[in-house]
Amino acid sequence: MITITFQKQGKLCLGMKTDRGILDVEQAVASFPEYQDVPTTVGELIARGEAGKTLLAQLADRASQNSSLFLEEETLHFGPCVPEPQKIVCVGLNYKKHADECNMPYPPAPLLFSKFHNTLAGHGEEIELPQASTQVDYEAELAIVIGAQAKNVTKADALSYVYGYCNANDLSARDLQFKSSQWLLGKTCDGFCPVGPYLVSADEIGNPNDLRITATVNGEVRQDSNTSDMIFACDEIISYISEHMTLQPGDLILTGTPEGVITGYPEEQRVWLKDGDVVTIEIEKLGQLTNRLRKA
């Protein structure tokens, strides 16, 4: 199942991607009283798991002959595909070739940091460059969306706790990030975690550690790798995090970025993101996440 969020009348609404277009779930539920139990938000859909997906699929089938309930994707103002995570947990230095380009040893355990809710942004949204930074970088990342409460889960069971996956851009202000040993400041500027455009359920993806991942800037390919280059695979990451904190449905885990980021270039070749730059993150089966940077 593929879902989005989109802006309508000042709020974020749930949409389901279909062959007819984007089903306006809220409007469809209002049109068919017998489907009042269908989840109408991303949070509800994730929390209700397979039962929620089944109900939504049934509603989409029921609505298929009513063209007024389907919207053209190109006309929509997207929101973050997961708009209300309790936690956004990120993994640093998790691709072998990225560690190599930074001349850093592979970490013995996942390096964790966090982002906050203020960083979330949607596909197509303009991201304001922070006034306090002149060194903003892109990072193409696969994001895991947790589907069930997870505490002390084994590696063998870890992927069963996943609802789905999405594209993410772990935008980073490098001059702020490395002001201290804590990366927080450079990672949590407003809009620095675009996610989307789609939330794709795990059954549509298969093996998350065998997906092509790319980033382009103004059409130029900067990152082109595969999630198979991760140092710690998705199941290892989930299991490790769950040993230290309880993961909740809707939590986001950003799994690290491959080689090709600006900070990995020789210093004299680094050209940081600037006003008007357009960054597109694309991961196999997850669509394209595009955002334009603008001067504050």
C-alpha positions as CSV (number, residue, x, y, z in Angstrom):
1,M,0.0,0.0,0.0
2,I,1.2,3.5,-0.9
3,T,0.0,6.5,1.0
4,I,0.7,10.2,1.2
5,T,-0.4,13.2,3.3
6,F,-1.6,16.4,1.6
7,Q,-2.8,19.8,2.6
8,K,-6.6,20.5,2.5
9,Q,-8.4,23.3,4.3
10,G,-5.5,24.0,6.6
11,K,-4.8,20.4,7.8
12,L,-3.0,17.3,6.6
13,C,-5.1,14.6,5.1
14,L,-4.5,11.0,4.3
15,G,-4.4,10.0,0.6
16,M,-4.0,6.5,-0.9
17,K,-2.2,6.2,-4.2
18,T,-4.2,4.2,-6.8
19,D,-4.5,3.7,-10.5
20,R,-7.3,6.2,-10.5
21,G,-5.2,8.9,-8.7
22,I,-4.9,9.8,-5.0
23,L,-8.0,8.6,-3.0
24,D,-9.1,11.4,-0.6
25,V,-9.6,9.0,2.3
26,E,-11.5,11.4,4.5
27,Q,-13.9,12.3,1.7
28,A,-14.4,8.7,0.8
29,V,-15.3,7.7,4.4
30,A,-17.8,10.6,4.5
31,S,-19.4,9.3,1.3
32,F,-19.8,5.7,2.5
33,P,-21.2,5.5,6.0
34,E,-20.5,1.7,6.2
35,Y,-16.8,2.5,6.1
36,Q,-16.7,4.8,9.2
37,D,-14.1,2.5,10.8
38,V,-11.5,3.1,8.1
39,P,-8.3,4.9,9.4
40,T,-8.3,8.5,8.2
41,T,-4.8,9.5,9.4
42,V,-1.4,8.0,8.9
43,G,-1.0,7.4,12.6
44,E,-4.2,5.4,12.8
45,L,-3.3,3.4,9.7
46,I,0.1,2.5,11.1
47,A,-1.2,1.7,14.5
48,R,-3.9,-0.6,13.1
49,G,-1.5,-2.6,11.0
50,E,-2.8,-5.2,8.6
51,A,-6.4,-4.7,9.7
52,G,-6.2,-1.0,8.9
53,K,-4.7,-1.6,5.5
54,T,-7.4,-4.2,4.6
55,L,-10.1,-1.7,5.5
56,L,-8.5,1.1,3.5
57,A,-8.1,-1.2,0.5
58,Q,-11.8,-2.2,0.7
59,L,-12.8,1.5,0.8
60,A,-10.6,2.2,-2.2
61,D,-12.3,-0.6,-4.1
62,R,-15.8,0.7,-3.1
63,A,-14.9,4.2,-4.2
64,S,-13.3,3.2,-7.5
65,Q,-16.3,4.2,-9.6
66,N,-16.6,7.7,-8.0
67,S,-14.1,9.9,-9.8
68,S,-14.8,12.8,-7.6
69,L,-13.1,11.0,-4.7
70,F,-9.8,10.8,-6.5
71,L,-7.3,13.7,-6.8
72,E,-4.6,14.4,-9.4
73,E,-1.3,13.9,-7.6
74,E,0.4,16.8,-9.5
75,T,-2.1,19.3,-8.0
76,L,-1.5,18.4,-4.4
77,H,0.6,20.2,-1.7
78,F,2.3,17.3,0.0
79,G,3.0,17.0,3.7
80,P,5.5,14.8,5.4
81,C,4.4,11.2,4.6
82,V,4.7,10.4,8.3
83,P,3.6,13.6,10.0
84,E,3.6,12.7,13.7
85,P,6.4,10.4,14.8
86,Q,7.1,10.3,18.5
87,K,10.8,9.9,17.7
88,I,13.1,10.5,14.8
89,V,16.2,8.4,15.4
90,C,19.1,8.7,12.9
91,V,22.2,6.5,12.3
92,G,25.5,8.2,11.4
93,L,28.4,6.9,9.4
94,N,26.5,3.7,8.3
95,Y,27.7,3.2,4.7
96,K,31.2,1.7,4.1
97,K,32.1,3.9,1.2
98,H,30.9,7.0,3.0
99,A,33.1,6.2,6.0
100,D,35.9,5.6,3.5
101,E,35.5,9.0,1.8
102,C,35.5,10.7,5.2
103,N,38.6,8.7,6.3
104,M,36.8,7.4,9.4
105,P,36.9,3.9,10.8
106,Y,33.7,1.8,10.7
107,P,31.9,2.3,14.0
108,P,31.7,-0.8,16.2
109,A,28.0,-0.1,17.0
110,P,25.4,2.2,15.3
111,L,26.1,5.9,16.0
112,L,22.8,7.4,17.0
113,F,21.5,11.0,17.0
114,S,18.1,12.5,16.8
115,K,16.1,15.1,14.9
116,F,12.9,16.8,16.2
117,H,9.4,17.4,14.8
118,N,10.4,20.9,13.5
119,T,12.7,19.3,10.9
120,L,9.9,17.4,9.1
121,A,9.0,18.7,5.6
122,G,7.0,17.3,2.7
123,H,7.9,16.6,-1.0
124,G,7.9,19.8,-3.0
125,E,8.3,22.0,0.1
126,E,10.9,24.8,0.0
127,I,13.5,24.5,2.7
128,E,14.9,27.7,4.2
129,L,18.7,27.8,4.5
130,P,19.6,28.8,8.1
131,Q,21.1,32.2,8.5
132,A,23.7,30.8,11.0
133,S,25.2,28.3,8.5
134,T,27.0,28.6,5.2
135,Q,27.7,24.8,4.9
136,V,24.4,23.0,4.2
137,D,24.8,19.4,2.9
138,Y,22.3,16.8,1.5
139,E,22.1,13.2,2.7
140,A,20.0,10.6,0.8
141,E,18.6,8.1,3.3
142,L,16.3,5.2,3.6
143,A,13.8,5.8,6.5
144,I,12.3,2.9,8.4
145,V,8.7,3.5,9.7
146,I,8.0,1.4,12.8
147,G,4.6,-0.3,12.8
148,A,4.4,-1.9,16.3
149,Q,5.8,-1.2,19.7
150,A,9.3,-2.7,19.8
151,K,11.4,-3.3,22.9
152,N,14.4,-5.7,23.1
153,V,13.5,-7.3,19.8
154,T,15.9,-9.7,18.2
155,K,17.5,-9.2,14.9
156,A,15.6,-12.2,13.5
157,D,12.3,-10.6,14.4
158,A,13.1,-7.0,13.8
159,L,11.7,-6.5,10.4
160,S,8.3,-7.8,11.5
161,Y,8.0,-4.6,13.5
162,V,8.3,-2.4,10.4
163,Y,5.2,-0.8,8.8
164,G,7.0,0.5,5.8
165,Y,9.7,2.7,4.3
166,C,10.2,6.2,2.7
167,N,12.8,8.5,1.3
168,A,14.4,11.0,3.6
169,N,16.9,13.8,3.2
170,D,19.0,14.2,6.3
171,L,19.9,17.8,5.6
172,S,22.9,18.9,7.7
173,A,24.6,22.2,8.5
174,R,28.2,21.0,8.7
175,D,29.6,24.1,10.3
176,L,27.0,23.9,13.1
177,Q,27.2,20.1,13.3
178,F,30.9,20.0,14.1
179,K,30.9,22.9,16.6
180,S,30.8,20.3,19.3
181,S,31.0,16.5,19.7
182,Q,27.2,16.5,19.7
183,W,25.8,16.8,16.1
184,L,22.4,18.0,17.2
185,L,22.7,21.7,16.3
186,G,23.6,21.0,12.6
187,K,20.8,18.4,12.3
188,T,17.8,20.0,13.7
189,C,17.3,23.2,11.7
190,D,13.7,23.8,10.6
191,G,12.8,21.6,7.6
192,F,15.9,19.6,7.8
193,C,14.1,16.2,7.5
194,P,12.0,16.1,4.4
195,V,10.3,12.6,4.1
196,G,8.2,11.2,1.2
197,P,6.6,11.7,-1.1
198,Y,5.2,8.2,-0.3
199,L,4.9,5.9,2.6
200,V,5.2,2.4,1.1
201,S,4.2,-0.6,3.2
202,A,6.9,-3.2,3.8
203,D,5.2,-5.9,1.7
204,E,5.7,-3.7,-1.4
205,I,9.5,-3.4,-0.8
206,G,10.9,-6.9,0.0
207,N,14.5,-6.7,1.1
208,P,15.3,-3.1,2.4
209,N,19.0,-3.8,2.2
210,D,19.0,-4.2,-1.6
211,L,17.7,-0.9,-2.9
212,R,19.4,1.6,-5.2
213,I,19.6,5.0,-3.5
214,T,20.6,8.3,-5.3
215,A,20.7,12.0,-4.7
216,T,20.8,14.7,-7.4
217,V,21.4,18.4,-7.1
218,N,20.0,20.5,-10.0
219,G,19.9,17.3,-12.0
220,E,23.5,16.3,-11.4
221,V,23.9,12.9,-9.7
222,R,25.9,13.3,-6.5
223,Q,25.1,10.0,-4.7
224,D,24.5,6.7,-6.4
225,S,24.7,3.6,-4.2
226,N,22.8,0.7,-2.8
227,T,21.5,0.0,0.7
228,S,23.5,-3.2,0.6
229,D,26.6,-1.0,1.5
230,M,25.2,-0.3,5.0
231,I,27.5,-1.3,7.8
232,F,24.6,-2.1,10.0
233,A,21.5,-3.5,8.1
234,C,18.0,-2.5,8.9
235,D,17.3,-5.5,11.2
236,E,20.4,-4.8,13.2
237,I,19.6,-1.1,13.6
238,I,16.0,-1.8,14.8
239,S,17.2,-4.5,17.3
240,Y,20.0,-2.3,18.6
241,I,17.8,0.8,19.1
242,S,15.1,-1.3,20.8
243,E,17.6,-2.4,23.4
244,H,18.0,1.2,24.5
245,M,14.5,2.7,24.0
246,T,11.0,1.5,23.2
247,L,10.1,2.2,19.6
248,Q,6.5,3.2,19.0
249,P,4.3,2.9,15.9
250,G,5.1,5.8,13.5
251,D,8.6,6.3,14.8
252,L,11.1,7.1,12.0
253,I,14.6,5.7,11.8
254,L,17.0,7.3,9.2
255,T,19.5,4.6,8.4
256,G,22.5,6.7,7.2
257,T,23.8,8.0,3.9
258,P,26.1,6.7,1.2
259,E,29.2,8.3,-0.3
260,G,28.9,11.5,-2.3
261,V,27.9,14.1,0.2
262,I,29.6,17.5,0.0
263,T,31.6,17.0,3.2
264,G,33.2,13.9,1.6
265,Y,34.8,16.0,-1.2
266,P,38.3,17.5,-0.8
267,E,37.9,20.8,1.0
268,E,38.8,22.9,-2.1
269,Q,36.1,21.2,-4.1
270,R,33.2,21.6,-1.7
271,V,30.3,23.8,-3.0
272,W,27.6,23.9,-0.4
273,L,23.9,24.0,-1.1
274,K,22.7,27.5,-1.9
275,D,19.6,29.5,-2.7
276,G,17.6,27.9,-5.6
277,D,19.3,24.5,-5.5
278,V,16.9,21.6,-6.1
279,V,17.7,18.3,-4.3
280,T,16.1,15.0,-5.3
281,I,16.4,11.9,-3.3
282,E,15.3,8.7,-5.0
283,I,15.2,5.2,-3.6
284,E,14.1,2.2,-5.6
285,K,10.3,1.5,-5.2
286,L,9.9,4.7,-3.1
287,G,9.6,7.4,-5.7
288,Q,11.3,10.8,-5.8
289,L,11.5,13.3,-2.9
290,T,12.3,16.8,-4.3
291,N,12.9,20.0,-2.3
292,R,14.2,23.4,-3.3
293,L,16.5,25.4,-1.0
294,R,15.8,29.1,-0.5
295,K,17.7,31.9,1.2
296,A,16.3,32.9,4.6
